[in-house]
């Protein structure tokens, strides 16, 4: 099933639930929880993972693999240059 088809199915189900405010509220709360889980999963890391990434970045800088922003360079300019 494609994302478009899933979207259509969700909206169709919400249309049915819209007849009952309590059911619609339950659906909204459930969707908020799902969205919250997704954002937490993609951004959280353990302390060990964080410090491991910092150490790896420091090793890359020592090897000359680091990328620096130029003086007076905007963040947009920097991202275009390195992207």
Secondary structure, DSSP 4 states (H G I P E B T S, - for coil): --HHHHHHHHHHHHHHHTT-HHHHHHHHHHHHHHHHHHHHHHH---HHHHHHHHHHHHHHHHTT----PPTT--HHHHHHHH-
